[in-house]
Amino acid sequence: MASVELEHVEMTYSGGEDAAVNDVSLAIEDGEFFVLVGPSGCGKSTLLRLLAGLEFPSAGAIRLDDEDATEHSPGDRDVAMVFQNYAIYPHMSVRRNIGYGLRVRGGSRDEVAARVDEVAGFLGLTELLDRRPSSLSGGQLQRVAMGRAIARRPRVFLMDEPLSNLDAKLRVSMRAELERLHRQLGVTTIYVTHDQVEAMTLGQRAAVMRAGRIQQVDAPQRLYSHPANAFVAAFIGSPPMNFAVGEMDGGRLRFGGFELAIPEQLRPPVRDGEGFLVGVRPEDLREPDRAPGEETIEAECIVHQDLGADVLLFLAVTDGPGDLEAVRRITHSEEQDPYAASLGQARLFCARVSGEYPVRGGDTARLAIAPRTLHYFALADGRRLEPVGQLAGSCA
């Protein structure tokens, strides 16, 4: 096992104007399961290739257990990589695929056989050892790829979107399998994904990336509850956070055609009439329960989607001139909400409520919002604006 440290790492490809990886510094602890997450093209896979030694950085340093490994070849780093497409040798049996890395490192026949049997039993592959990859399912192929990495007993596992080729049900079971493996093996694992659900369920910590830069490094629950900027807020969460441009007028918050009374300690640190971005998660728009201090909004329900235990309600939002463009710019969202576009609406808010809530498309929905669940971001750069009460508490 090993700790991993990156110091101001950059990667610019020949002929490229922008850096694929831009001034990235990270410290990953020995034995940690760490996730790199972000949209396609954000630099996460490039960063993994730099860690593996398949690419060498344009600037910066990479350290394994405090040893400078920046110029080391892949063979000298003692890391194992699991790829999205499995990279299984089709002409070899499962047994030979798992033992391949040990054989090329000069392991004896008895040593390789014993280690392959041990790993196969660990992964439930014993009955498949003499089969060829062409006869295996996607989940079995992925276990073979992980078995080949595990058999080597590397210092670090590097995993590049290993579950993206699996169907939804199998991804859920394989996530549980990965968590179990990490708990039992304790090997430092760096996992790349564009799926924020994987990041939330697997990582002890995660780094959210955009355009080659790290936006926030934190525990998954902290990324969800306390995003550092509007991009992280929009990326983490399913369904994603709702946004609207808002302003304060005395103690009242106006946004998206709604109006709420906000207690003084929960207000954003802005002047009356000054614009800022308001974020509210779908699960924080809920059925009214008449709790003390509860605020409610009303909006037309445009779309009703039944998920069984839950329902998604898509509500009409009233934006001011230029508000939609501001939301897209600050959250770095290039696409308009497809639900809104297909229904001729500028934008829609999504609410996640109980399946028993009696609202259908065309009805007026009355929903509660707790002011403490609202998120605020600056219009200029999307940074998080802490409520007044939290700012006061941090200075105390």
C-alpha positions as CSV (number, residue, x, y, z in Angstrom):
1,M,0.0,0.0,0.0
2,A,1.1,3.6,-0.6
3,S,0.2,7.2,-0.1
4,V,-0.1,9.2,-3.3
5,E,0.8,12.9,-3.7
6,L,0.5,15.2,-6.7
7,E,2.2,18.6,-6.6
8,H,1.0,21.3,-9.1
9,V,0.7,18.7,-11.9
10,E,0.0,19.9,-15.4
11,M,-0.5,18.2,-18.7
12,T,-0.6,20.0,-22.0
13,Y,-0.6,17.9,-25.2
14,S,1.4,19.0,-28.2
15,G,-0.7,21.4,-30.3
16,G,-3.3,21.8,-27.5
17,E,-4.2,25.3,-26.4
18,D,-5.7,24.4,-23.0
19,A,-4.1,22.1,-20.4
20,A,-5.8,18.7,-20.0
21,V,-4.7,18.8,-16.4
22,N,-4.2,22.3,-14.9
23,D,-2.2,22.8,-11.6
24,V,-3.6,19.8,-9.7
25,S,-2.4,19.2,-6.2
26,L,-3.7,16.2,-4.2
27,A,-2.7,14.1,-1.2
28,I,-4.3,10.7,-1.1
29,E,-3.8,8.7,2.1
30,D,-2.4,5.2,2.4
31,G,-5.4,2.7,2.1
32,E,-7.9,5.3,1.0
33,F,-10.6,4.8,-1.6
34,F,-10.4,8.1,-3.6
35,V,-12.7,9.0,-6.5
36,L,-12.0,11.5,-9.4
37,V,-15.4,12.5,-10.8
38,G,-16.4,15.0,-13.4
39,P,-18.0,15.3,-16.9
40,S,-16.4,13.8,-20.0
41,G,-13.2,15.7,-21.0
42,C,-12.5,17.2,-17.6
43,G,-9.1,15.6,-17.3
44,K,-9.8,12.8,-14.8
45,S,-8.6,9.9,-17.1
46,T,-5.6,11.9,-18.1
47,L,-4.7,12.3,-14.4
48,L,-5.1,8.5,-13.9
49,R,-2.7,7.9,-16.9
50,L,-0.2,10.3,-15.3
51,L,-0.4,8.3,-12.1
52,A,0.1,5.0,-14.0
53,G,3.1,6.3,-15.9
54,L,1.4,5.9,-19.2
55,E,1.9,9.7,-19.7
56,F,4.5,12.1,-18.1
57,P,3.4,15.5,-16.8
58,S,4.4,18.7,-18.5
59,A,5.1,20.2,-15.0
60,G,4.8,19.2,-11.4
61,A,5.7,16.1,-9.4
62,I,4.1,12.7,-8.5
63,R,5.1,11.0,-5.3
64,L,4.4,7.5,-4.1
65,D,5.1,7.0,-0.3
66,D,7.2,10.3,-0.4
67,E,9.3,8.9,-3.3
68,D,9.5,11.0,-6.5
69,A,7.9,8.8,-9.2
70,T,7.4,11.5,-11.8
71,E,9.8,10.0,-14.3
72,H,9.3,6.3,-13.3
73,S,8.0,3.8,-16.0
74,P,4.8,2.0,-15.2
75,G,6.7,-1.2,-14.3
76,D,8.7,0.7,-11.6
77,R,5.6,2.3,-9.9
78,D,4.1,-1.0,-8.8
79,V,0.5,0.1,-9.6
80,A,-2.2,-1.9,-11.2
81,M,-4.8,-0.5,-13.6
82,V,-8.3,-1.7,-14.3
83,F,-9.7,-0.4,-17.6
84,Q,-13.2,0.5,-18.8
85,N,-13.0,-2.1,-21.6
86,Y,-11.5,-4.8,-19.2
87,A,-8.4,-5.4,-21.5
88,I,-8.8,-9.2,-21.2
89,Y,-6.7,-11.4,-23.5
90,P,-9.3,-13.2,-25.6
91,H,-7.1,-16.2,-26.4
92,M,-6.2,-16.9,-22.8
93,S,-8.3,-18.7,-20.2
94,V,-9.5,-17.0,-17.1
95,R,-6.7,-18.7,-15.2
96,R,-4.0,-17.4,-17.5
97,N,-5.5,-13.9,-17.6
98,I,-5.4,-13.6,-13.8
99,G,-1.9,-15.0,-13.6
100,Y,-0.4,-13.0,-16.5
101,G,1.0,-10.1,-14.5
102,L,2.7,-12.6,-12.1
103,R,4.2,-14.6,-14.9
104,V,5.8,-11.6,-16.7
105,R,7.3,-10.6,-13.3
106,G,9.1,-14.0,-13.1
107,G,6.8,-15.7,-10.6
108,S,7.3,-19.5,-10.3
109,R,4.7,-21.8,-11.7
110,D,3.6,-23.0,-8.2
111,E,3.5,-19.4,-6.9
112,V,1.4,-18.2,-9.8
113,A,-1.0,-21.2,-9.5
114,A,-1.5,-20.7,-5.8
115,R,-2.1,-17.0,-6.1
116,V,-4.5,-17.5,-9.0
117,D,-6.5,-20.0,-7.0
118,E,-6.6,-17.7,-4.0
119,V,-7.8,-14.7,-6.0
120,A,-10.4,-16.8,-7.9
121,G,-11.9,-18.0,-4.7
122,F,-11.9,-14.5,-3.3
123,L,-13.9,-13.3,-6.4
124,G,-16.1,-16.3,-7.0
125,L,-14.3,-17.3,-10.2
126,T,-13.1,-20.8,-9.3
127,E,-15.7,-22.5,-11.5
128,L,-14.7,-20.3,-14.5
129,L,-10.9,-20.6,-14.4
130,D,-10.7,-22.8,-17.6
131,R,-13.2,-20.8,-19.6
132,R,-12.4,-18.3,-22.3
133,P,-13.5,-14.6,-22.1
134,S,-15.9,-15.0,-25.0
135,S,-18.2,-17.2,-22.8
136,L,-18.3,-14.8,-19.9
137,S,-20.8,-12.1,-19.0
138,G,-19.8,-8.4,-18.5
139,G,-19.8,-8.8,-14.7
140,Q,-17.6,-11.9,-14.9
141,L,-15.2,-10.1,-17.3
142,Q,-14.9,-7.2,-14.8
143,R,-14.1,-9.6,-12.0
144,V,-11.4,-11.2,-14.1
145,A,-9.9,-7.8,-14.8
146,M,-9.9,-7.0,-11.1
147,G,-8.5,-10.4,-10.3
148,R,-5.5,-9.8,-12.6
149,A,-4.9,-6.5,-10.7
150,I,-5.4,-8.1,-7.3
151,A,-3.1,-11.0,-8.0
152,R,-0.1,-8.7,-8.4
153,R,-0.6,-7.2,-4.9
154,P,0.2,-3.7,-6.1
155,R,0.8,-0.7,-3.9
156,V,-2.0,1.2,-5.7
157,F,-5.1,0.3,-7.7
158,L,-6.1,2.7,-10.5
159,M,-9.6,2.1,-11.9
160,D,-10.7,4.0,-15.1
161,E,-14.6,3.8,-15.2
162,P,-14.6,0.0,-14.8
163,L,-18.4,-0.3,-14.4
164,S,-19.5,1.9,-17.3
165,N,-20.1,-1.0,-19.7
166,L,-22.4,-2.9,-17.3
167,D,-26.1,-2.6,-17.1
168,A,-27.7,-0.6,-14.3
169,K,-28.6,-3.6,-12.1
170,L,-25.1,-5.1,-12.4
171,R,-23.4,-1.8,-11.7
172,V,-25.2,-1.7,-8.3
173,S,-24.0,-5.2,-7.4
174,M,-20.4,-4.5,-8.6
175,R,-20.3,-1.3,-6.6
176,A,-21.0,-3.4,-3.5
177,E,-18.4,-5.9,-4.6
178,L,-15.8,-3.1,-5.0
179,E,-16.6,-1.7,-1.5
180,R,-16.2,-5.2,-0.1
181,L,-12.9,-5.8,-1.9
182,H,-11.4,-2.5,-0.7
183,R,-12.5,-3.2,2.9
184,Q,-10.8,-6.6,2.9
185,L,-7.6,-5.7,0.8
186,G,-7.0,-2.2,2.2
187,V,-5.1,-1.2,-0.9
188,T,-5.0,2.5,-1.9
189,T,-7.6,2.9,-4.7
190,I,-8.0,5.8,-7.1
191,Y,-11.2,5.4,-9.1
192,V,-12.3,7.6,-12.1
193,T,-15.9,8.0,-13.0
194,H,-18.3,10.5,-14.6
195,D,-21.2,8.9,-12.6
196,Q,-21.8,11.0,-9.5
197,V,-23.8,8.1,-7.9
198,E,-20.6,6.0,-8.0
199,A,-18.6,8.8,-6.5
200,M,-21.2,9.2,-3.7
201,T,-21.5,5.5,-2.9
202,L,-17.8,4.4,-3.3
203,G,-15.5,7.2,-2.3
204,Q,-14.2,7.9,1.2
205,R,-13.3,11.2,-0.4
206,A,-13.8,12.6,-3.9
207,A,-12.4,15.3,-6.1
208,V,-14.8,17.0,-8.5
209,M,-13.0,18.2,-11.7
210,R,-13.9,20.6,-14.5
211,A,-11.8,21.7,-17.4
212,G,-8.6,20.2,-16.0
213,R,-9.0,21.8,-12.6
214,I,-10.1,20.4,-9.2
215,Q,-13.2,22.3,-8.0
216,Q,-13.6,20.7,-4.6
217,V,-12.1,17.8,-2.6
218,D,-14.2,16.4,0.3
219,A,-16.2,13.6,1.7
220,P,-19.2,12.7,-0.6
221,Q,-21.8,13.8,1.8
222,R,-20.0,17.1,2.2
223,L,-19.9,17.6,-1.6
224,Y,-23.7,17.1,-1.5
225,S,-24.5,19.3,1.5
226,H,-21.9,22.0,1.2
227,P,-20.8,22.4,-2.4
228,A,-18.0,24.9,-2.9
229,N,-19.4,26.4,-6.0
230,A,-22.4,26.2,-8.4
231,F,-20.8,23.7,-10.7
232,V,-20.2,21.2,-7.9
233,A,-23.8,21.9,-6.7
234,A,-25.2,21.2,-10.1
235,F,-23.0,18.1,-10.8
236,I,-23.5,16.3,-7.4
237,G,-27.1,15.1,-6.8
238,S,-29.7,13.1,-8.7
239,P,-32.0,14.6,-9.9
240,P,-29.7,17.7,-10.1
241,M,-30.2,20.9,-8.0
242,N,-32.6,23.5,-9.2
243,F,-31.3,27.1,-9.8
244,A,-32.8,30.5,-10.2
245,V,-31.5,34.1,-9.9
246,G,-32.7,35.7,-6.7
247,E,-32.6,38.8,-4.6
248,M,-33.4,39.9,-1.1
249,D,-36.0,42.5,-0.3
250,G,-36.0,43.1,3.5
251,G,-36.4,39.7,4.9
252,R,-38.0,38.2,1.8
253,L,-36.3,36.1,-0.9
254,R,-37.6,36.3,-4.4
255,F,-36.5,33.8,-7.0
256,G,-38.0,32.0,-10.0
257,G,-41.4,33.7,-9.5
258,F,-41.5,32.4,-5.8
259,E,-41.2,34.4,-2.6
260,L,-40.1,33.2,0.9
261,A,-39.5,34.7,4.3
262,I,-35.9,34.0,5.3
263,P,-34.8,34.2,9.0
264,E,-32.0,36.7,9.5
265,Q,-29.3,34.1,10.3
266,L,-30.1,32.1,7.2
267,R,-30.0,35.0,4.7
268,P,-27.2,35.3,2.1
269,P,-24.5,38.0,2.8
270,V,-25.8,40.4,0.1
271,R,-27.5,43.8,-0.1
272,D,-31.2,44.2,-0.9
273,G,-31.7,44.2,-4.7
274,E,-28.3,42.5,-5.3
275,G,-28.6,39.5,-7.6
276,F,-27.3,36.0,-6.6
277,L,-28.0,32.4,-7.5
278,V,-30.4,30.4,-5.4
279,G,-30.1,26.6,-5.4
280,V,-32.7,24.1,-4.0
281,R,-32.5,20.3,-4.3
282,P,-35.5,18.4,-5.6
283,E,-35.7,16.4,-2.3
284,D,-35.9,19.6,-0.3
285,L,-39.1,20.6,-2.2
286,R,-41.6,18.4,-0.2
287,E,-45.2,18.0,0.8
288,P,-46.3,20.6,3.4
289,D,-46.6,19.3,7.0
290,R,-47.5,22.6,8.7
291,A,-44.3,22.6,10.8
292,P,-43.4,25.8,12.6
293,G,-41.7,28.3,10.4
294,E,-42.5,26.3,7.2
295,E,-42.5,28.3,4.0
296,T,-44.5,27.1,0.9
297,I,-44.6,27.8,-2.8
298,E,-47.2,27.1,-5.5
299,A,-46.5,26.3,-9.1
300,E,-48.2,24.6,-12.0
301,C,-47.1,20.9,-12.4
302,I,-46.1,20.5,-16.1
303,V,-44.9,16.9,-15.9
304,H,-45.6,14.0,-13.4
305,Q,-43.1,11.1,-13.4
306,D,-44.0,8.1,-11.2
307,L,-41.0,6.3,-9.8
308,G,-42.9,4.0,-7.4
309,A,-42.1,5.1,-3.9
310,D,-41.3,8.6,-5.1
311,V,-42.7,11.0,-7.8
312,L,-40.8,13.6,-9.7
313,L,-42.9,16.8,-10.3
314,F,-41.6,19.3,-12.9
315,L,-42.9,22.8,-12.1
316,A,-43.1,25.9,-14.2
317,V,-40.5,28.6,-13.2
318,T,-40.8,32.3,-14.0
319,D,-37.4,33.7,-14.9
320,G,-36.5,37.4,-15.4
321,P,-34.8,38.6,-18.6
322,G,-31.3,37.1,-18.8
323,D,-31.8,34.8,-15.8
324,L,-31.7,31.6,-17.9
325,E,-28.4,32.6,-19.5
326,A,-27.0,33.5,-16.1
327,V,-27.9,30.1,-14.6
328,R,-26.3,28.3,-17.5
329,R,-23.2,30.4,-17.4
330,I,-22.6,30.0,-13.6
331,T,-23.4,26.3,-13.4
332,H,-21.5,25.6,-16.7
333,S,-24.6,23.9,-18.1
334,E,-24.5,23.8,-21.9
335,E,-27.8,22.2,-22.4
336,Q,-31.3,23.6,-21.7
337,D,-33.5,21.3,-19.5
338,P,-34.8,18.7,-22.1
339,Y,-38.1,18.5,-20.3
340,A,-38.6,22.2,-20.5
341,A,-37.5,22.4,-24.2
342,S,-39.9,19.6,-25.2
343,L,-42.8,21.3,-23.5
344,G,-42.1,24.9,-24.7
345,Q,-41.1,26.1,-21.3
346,A,-38.0,28.3,-20.5
347,R,-37.2,26.1,-17.5
348,L,-38.6,23.8,-15.0
349,F,-37.9,23.0,-11.3
350,C,-37.9,19.4,-10.2
351,A,-39.4,18.3,-6.9
352,R,-39.0,14.7,-5.5
353,V,-42.0,13.9,-3.3
354,S,-43.8,10.8,-1.9
355,G,-45.6,8.6,-4.4
356,E,-48.8,9.3,-2.4
357,Y,-48.7,13.0,-3.1
358,P,-52.0,13.7,-5.1
359,V,-50.6,16.0,-7.8
360,R,-50.7,15.3,-11.5
361,G,-49.7,17.2,-14.7
362,G,-51.8,20.3,-15.0
363,D,-52.5,20.6,-11.3
364,T,-51.2,23.3,-9.0
365,A,-48.6,21.9,-6.6
366,R,-48.1,23.4,-3.2
367,L,-44.7,22.5,-1.7
368,A,-42.8,23.3,1.4
369,I,-39.2,24.6,1.5
370,A,-37.1,24.8,4.7
371,P,-35.0,28.0,4.4
372,R,-32.0,26.2,6.0
373,T,-31.9,23.8,2.9
374,L,-31.3,26.7,0.4
375,H,-27.9,27.2,-1.2
376,Y,-26.6,30.6,-2.4
377,F,-23.9,31.3,-5.0
378,A,-22.3,34.5,-6.4
379,L,-23.4,35.6,-9.9
380,A,-19.8,36.7,-10.7
381,D,-17.9,33.4,-10.3
382,G,-20.3,30.9,-8.8
383,R,-18.6,30.6,-5.4
384,R,-20.6,29.6,-2.4
385,L,-22.1,32.3,-0.3
386,E,-22.4,31.3,3.3
387,P,-25.6,32.3,5.2
388,V,-25.0,35.2,7.6
389,G,-25.4,33.0,10.7
390,Q,-22.7,30.6,9.5
391,L,-20.3,33.5,8.7
392,A,-20.8,34.9,12.2
393,G,-20.3,31.4,13.7
394,S,-17.0,30.9,11.8
395,C,-15.7,34.2,13.1
396,A,-16.6,33.6,16.7
